[in-house]
Amino acid sequence: MEHAGLLQRGKFDPALPASLVLHLVIGLLLLAFLPDVQPTRAPQEESIDVEVVTPPPAAAIPVPPPAVVPPPLSHGDSGSSAGGDIVPVAPETASREMPSFPPALPKPMGSGPPPLRQATELSSAKTLANPRSRVALQLLGTLSSEERYLQLCNLEALEQVSRSRPGSAPDLVAPYAMKPEKVRGNSIEVDGGAFRSKRNWFNIRFHCEVDPAGKTVTAFAFAIGDVIPKDLWQEHNLVAEDGEADQ
C-alpha cells in the first residue's frame, strides 16, 4: 500500500495550487521588507608620486683570464694517454711559480799555513858523526842546554829541506826571523822561522824534539812556506850572504 498524503497516479490533488500561491506570497513579503542594498563600488586609488633614483654605476671588477686549454691531441700523438683522456691544464696564474735559485755556496776558508809533515828519517846525528863536523860538535858542547837543543833542530831543518827539495842547497836557518820560537823542555816549536837558499829566504815552520842529553834529534815535523819578499829582509835581519852588513 502507498502512504496516505501522496498523490495517487492519475488523480488531481486540489491543494496543490493553494500551496504554490502561498509560497509566492511569502517570497514577495520577504523582498518587500529587505533593506535597500547599495551596490558596492571599488575604492578610488590614491595617486602617489614616485621618484626614480638611478643607482651609481658599479665598480669594475677585474675578470681573470680564462684558462687556456690546449687542443685535443690526435690519436697519432705519442703523448696521449692510453685511454685517450685529456689531462686538464691549470690556469695560467697557477703555473707561475717563484724562480728557483741555486743554493748558496759556502765561503771558501782561508788557506792558512800548510800542515806539518812528519820526517820519516832523521839526519842530524849522521851529519854530526861526519869527521868534517868535528868543530861544530865541539861548539855544541859549549852551549847551554836550551841553545844546544835549538842548534840541533836548526841542523835537522837544513837536512830535511835539502832532502825534500833537491838542489835547493840551504845553508842557514833563522828560527826566530818572523816570530820568536817556543822552547818547552827538550821540545822546540818554530812558527815563524826562515831558511836561506841560493841568496833567497823562505818561510819555514817546524816542531822538533831532542833527547834529554841534548845529543840527537828524536822527532821532527816541518812545513816549507813561500819566499819572503826582499823588502822585509831588513826588518827581520835577513841577509843574502854571510858577512854582509844589515841593510
Secondary structure, DSSP 4 states (H G I P E B T S, - for coil): -PPTTSPPTT---TTHHHHHHHHHHHHHHHHHHSPP-PPP-PPPPPP----PPPPPPPPPPPPPPPPP-PPPPPTT-TTS-TT-PPPPPPPGGGG--PPP-PPPPPPPPP--SPPPEE-SS--HHHHHTSGGGHHHHHHHTTS-HHHHHHHHHHHHHHHHHHHHSTT--EEEEETTSSS--EEETTEEEEEEEEEEETTEEEEEEEEEEE-TTSSSEEEEEEEEEEEPPGGGTGGGT--SSTTPPP-
